[in-house]
Amino acid sequence: MIIVTGASSGIGQALYSYFLKSGEYVVGVSRRGPDLCLDLSNPKDTFKLKGWIVSNDEKVDCLINNAGVMLFENVCSSLEIQSMVQLNLVTIDSLHRLIFPHMRMGVGSIINIASSAGITAEAEMPLYSAIKAGIHVMTRAYAKLFAPGIRVNCISPGLFDTNLVEGDTPQDLINAVPLKRIGQPEEIVPVVDLLLKCKYMTGANLIIDGGLCA
């Protein structure tokens, strides 16, 4: 079984659709489903996901931690910022620990979706950037902790056509990308495919950003 969080839009939706069309047993989790309607910024719902796995007596082959939110911190309330930290970092840590016992040893894989902001350190989003950098470090730590039974890797997308930010991407941001365009959610699929197929890769952070971090 493959679990994709944040599966109702953007990158998560693209991955969910890919696995579904490939005939895989995939479960999409988000506040709007498509399979399990859970708010993973709420710790109680995080435990409900574990409970669902246990009650269905399932073994997890792959967990893709994609659910997240991006906020411009200078215009957000402290409550919104706390919620961002919870969903983007604390929940991912919790899911590692909660789902690990139910993963298929020897073949199981965890893939964390971070951001190139964790590398470039965006001035308007210092906390968001720090959170994403934290996911990079968390990935390496869990790769060591869960080895050799489970592999843990990370993907850092750059500017992608998702609904993380309302409205069109400003042209000056697009111009800063060497490939002169934003990425499409479907372009994450071959990177995830690589991480699933390459059995000697763990603790890695693969950057897909059109050359933004080059």
C-alpha positions in Angstrom: 0.0 0.0 0.0 1.1 3.5 -0.9 0.0 6.5 1.3 0.1 10.0 -0.2 -0.7 12.9 2.2 -1.9 16.2 0.7 -3.4 14.1 -2.1 -6.3 16.4 -3.1 -4.3 19.0 -5.0 -0.9 19.9 -6.6 1.9 17.4 -6.3 0.0 15.1 -4.1 -2.8 14.8 -6.5 -0.5 14.2 -9.4 1.3 11.4 -7.5 -2.0 9.9 -6.3 -3.4 9.8 -9.9 -0.2 8.3 -11.2 -0.2 5.4 -8.7 -4.0 4.9 -9.2 -3.6 4.6 -13.0 -0.6 2.3 -12.5 -2.8 -0.1 -10.7 -1.2 0.4 -7.3 -3.1 0.2 -4.0 -2.9 3.9 -3.1 -4.6 5.8 -0.3 -4.9 9.6 -0.6 -5.1 11.6 2.6 -6.1 15.2 3.1 -8.9 17.3 4.5 -10.8 16.7 1.2 -9.8 13.1 0.7 -9.9 11.5 -1.9 -9.9 8.4 0.3 -9.3 9.5 3.9 -10.6 13.0 5.0 -8.1 13.9 7.8 -6.7 17.2 8.9 -3.1 16.3 9.6 -2.3 19.6 11.3 -4.4 18.1 14.1 -2.4 15.5 16.1 -5.6 13.5 16.7 -6.2 13.0 13.0 -2.5 11.9 12.7 -3.3 9.1 15.2 -6.5 8.3 13.3 -4.4 7.5 10.2 -2.4 5.0 12.2 -5.6 3.6 13.6 -7.0 3.1 10.1 -3.9 1.2 9.1 -4.1 -1.0 12.1 -7.8 -1.6 11.8 -7.4 -2.6 8.1 -4.4 -4.8 8.9 -2.4 -3.2 6.1 1.3 -3.1 5.5 2.7 0.2 4.1 5.1 -0.1 1.2 5.6 3.7 0.7 4.7 6.8 2.7 4.8 10.1 0.8 4.8 13.0 3.2 3.5 15.7 0.9 0.9 17.6 3.0 2.0 21.2 3.8 1.2 24.8 3.7 3.2 27.9 2.7 2.7 31.2 4.5 4.3 34.6 4.2 5.0 35.1 7.8 4.9 38.9 8.0 1.1 38.8 7.2 0.1 35.8 9.3 -1.2 35.4 12.8 0.7 33.5 15.4 -2.0 30.8 15.3 -1.5 30.4 11.5 2.3 30.2 12.0 1.9 27.5 14.7 -0.4 25.5 12.4 2.2 25.7 9.6 5.0 24.4 12.0 2.7 21.6 13.1 1.7 20.4 9.6 5.0 21.0 7.8 7.4 19.6 10.4 5.9 18.1 13.5 3.3 16.0 11.7 6.0 14.6 9.3 8.1 13.6 12.3 5.0 12.0 14.0 4.1 10.0 10.8 7.7 8.6 10.6 7.3 7.2 14.1 3.7 6.1 13.9 3.8 4.4 10.6 7.2 2.8 10.7 6.0 -0.3 12.7 3.5 -1.0 10.0 5.8 -0.7 7.0 7.0 -3.7 5.0 10.6 -4.3 6.2 13.3 -4.6 3.5 11.3 -2.9 0.8 9.5 0.0 2.6 10.2 3.6 1.6 9.4 7.0 3.0 9.6 10.1 0.7 9.4 13.6 2.2 8.4 16.5 0.0 10.4 19.5 1.1 11.3 22.6 -0.9 14.1 24.4 -2.5 13.4 27.2 0.0 15.2 25.0 2.6 18.3 25.6 0.5 17.9 29.1 -0.9 16.6 30.6 2.5 13.8 32.9 1.3 13.9 36.3 3.0 10.1 36.7 3.1 9.7 33.2 4.6 12.5 32.6 7.1 10.5 30.2 9.2 9.1 28.3 6.2 12.7 28.0 4.9 13.9 26.8 8.2 11.2 24.2 8.4 12.0 22.8 4.9 15.7 22.7 5.8 14.6 20.8 8.9 12.9 18.2 6.7 16.3 17.7 4.9 18.0 17.0 8.2 15.1 14.9 9.5 15.3 12.8 6.3 19.0 12.0 6.9 18.4 11.3 10.6 15.6 8.9 9.9 17.5 7.3 7.1 20.1 6.3 9.6 17.6 5.3 12.3 15.4 3.1 10.1 18.2 1.5 8.1 18.5 -1.2 6.8 14.8 -2.0 6.8 13.3 1.2 5.5 14.7 3.8 3.2 14.0 7.5 3.7 14.6 10.1 1.1 13.6 13.7 0.3 12.5 15.7 -2.8 12.9 19.5 -2.9 10.7 21.1 -5.6 11.3 24.7 -6.7 8.6 26.8 -8.2 5.7 24.5 -9.2 2.2 25.1 -10.5 0.3 24.3 -7.3 -2.3 26.0 -5.1 0.2 26.7 -2.2 0.0 30.4 -3.2 -3.1 32.1 -4.7 -2.8 33.8 -8.1 -0.2 33.6 -10.8 3.5 33.2 -10.1 5.2 36.6 -10.6 7.1 36.9 -13.8 10.3 38.1 -12.0 10.4 34.8 -10.0 10.0 32.8 -13.2 12.7 34.8 -14.9 15.1 33.8 -12.0 14.7 30.1 -13.0 17.3 29.1 -15.5 14.8 27.0 -17.4 12.5 30.1 -17.5 9.3 28.3 -16.4 7.6 26.8 -13.4 7.3 23.1 -12.9 4.2 21.0 -13.4 3.1 18.6 -10.6 3.4 15.6 -13.0 7.1 16.3 -13.3 7.7 15.1 -9.8 6.5 11.6 -10.8 9.7 10.3 -12.4 11.7 11.5 -9.4 9.5 9.6 -7.0 9.8 6.6 -9.4 13.6 6.8 -9.2 13.5 6.8 -5.4 11.2 3.8 -5.3 13.3 1.8 -7.8 16.8 2.7 -6.6 17.2 0.4 -3.6 20.7 1.7 -2.7 19.5 5.3 -2.1 18.6 6.5 1.3 19.2 9.9 3.1 19.2 11.7 -0.2 17.6 15.0 -1.1 16.8 15.3 -4.8 16.3 18.9 -6.1 13.9 19.5 -8.9 13.8 23.3 -9.5 14.6 24.1 -13.1 18.1 25.1 -11.9 17.1 27.6 -9.3 19.6 26.4 -6.7 22.4 25.9 -9.2 
